[in-house]
Amino acid sequence: MRKRLGVIALSGLTLLGVLSVGSASAEPASVQPTIGRGHDGPVIVGHRGSPGYRPEHTLASYELAYRQGVDWVDVDLVPTKDGQLVARHENEISGTTDVASRPEFAGRKTTKTIDGTSYTGWFTEDFTLAELKTLRATERIPQLRPNNTIYNGRFQVPTYQEVLDLTKRLGRELRRELGTYPEIKHSTYFRKIGNPTEPKLVELIRRNGLNRPNAPVIVQSFEVGNLKELNRQLRVRLVQLTSAQGAPADFVESGDPRTYADLVTPAGLREIARYADYLGPEKAQVIPRDAAGNLAQPTSLVRDAHAARLPVVPYTFRNENSFLPANLRSSADPAAWGDAFAEYRAYLDAGVDGLFSDHPDTALEALG
């Protein structure tokens, strides 16, 4: 059984004086995470920084998230050709950089199959870090976030070390401990091509003095085998991410018939608790939507996860109508903001212990 290292405390108290963890009828005691020093309430993670206001996974996006008030940012990691870890949501970068407009890299365009899906574009593993540093970040969803396009061309692709350096510097300036949630992207794929992410991440965590219980770093993955191995190698906390559909890529690769739905059964959650400290489900697994696209009733996932002593931190919350339940949209304009506060309230009332948000300031305001 994984040692909990003081991460989880059972408490019947409400959070922030008003927000109860779990429904009153779910269980006599609720699960309250203590994520780093001074994080005793629902934890807001800046998803890819603060991408509602700056292009995602840029130092500007991370800095804004911290200055908006969150203590944690989500950092997706993929490797370069020369073994550096950079912050990109995917290793295919045509949607988040200006690589497609760079004639010197036209010959790098290719098609690859990653976790069973074919992608055509430009991939980080085909570029050295020096080459990637010549590119500039662009807004991934300009049709929904046109204001962010003013920043196209201003920011580089950062390394994880640069994010850690920024986090340390801002922590000193803001006088509070700041941390990162690094996510290992496409672990099986990168292992198969001989460029695995995990050894590089372990080395960075150790080099930066972060390999200790309750350090300001919490590692995430949608796969299972790599988290089990990292549980043996590191002392930091781990998050098992799950999706409303499909199965972990390492399960598919090995012929394991289990799906994400199997992982979030009571038995599956007990197994997760043996190697991970938190559950990061897709938010539809906590509260699904009905046939009309409105929020339905919560599932038993929060209750079941708490019974396994796993705090629940779902993803991803966004303000735009395009991402909101149908009954919370403000208009037919997909880019306009709807009633995000009502969505936050529904999930907080369902007992989640934190969440990932593209708009950290809105999420913090939702906590009151």
JOJO-V248205 format. One line per field, one symbol per residue. ss: DSSP state (H for helix, E for strand, L for the rest). phi: phi as a letter, one per 20 degrees, with the letter a starting at -180 (. if undefined). psi: psi as a letter, one per 40 degrees, with the letter a starting at -180 (. if undefined). Layout:
ss->???
phi->???
psi->???
//
This chain:
ss->LLLLLLLEEEELLLELLLELLLLLLLLLLEEEELLLLLLLLLEEEELLLLLLLLLLLLHHHHHHHHHHLLLEEEEEEEELLLLLEEELLLLELLLLELHHHLHHHHHHLEEEEELLEEEEELEHHHLLHHHHLLLLELLLLLLLLHHHHHHLLLLLLLEHHHHHHHHHHHHHHHLLLLEEEEEELLHHHHHHLLLLLHHHHHHHHHHLLLLLLLLLEEEEELLLHHHHHHHHHLLLEEEEELLLLLLLHHHHHHLLLLLHHHHLLHHHHHHHLLLLLEEELEHHHLEEELLLLLEEEELLHHHHHHHLLLEEEEEEELLEHHHLLHHHLLLLLLLLELLHHHHHHHHHHLLLLEEEELLHHHHHHHLL
phi->.ffelmfdcebefeelncdeenffefafcdecfdemfmdddgeedffmncffcbgfldgfffffgfffpfdccecfcceefeneecebfcfedfecbegfeeffdgfefbdcdclndecdrdcgfdcffgfffeecfcffcffdcfffffegneceeeeffffffffffffffembfdbcdfdeelgfgfffemcfegfffgfffffemdebfmffbcecaeedgffffffeecdfecceeccfcmbgfffffenfffdffffefgfffffgffccdbddeffffecfdefenefeegfegffffffemdfdcfcddbefggdeggfdfeaeffefedeffffgffffffnferadcfcgfffffffn
psi->hhhefedhhhheiihfedhhhiidedidiihhiggihegeahhhhhhfbgeeeihifidddddddddeeieiihhhhiiidffihihidiehedeeifddehdeedeehihihhfehhihahhdeeiiddddeeiiiihdgdddgddeedehediihiiddddddddddddddefihiiighhhhfddddddefgidddddddddddefegiififhhhiieiddddddddddieiiihhiiieiaihdddddeeheiiddddeidddddddedeidihgihdeddhiiadeeihaiiaedddddddefhihgiihhididdeiideeidaehdeihagddddddddddeeieaihiegddddddde.
//
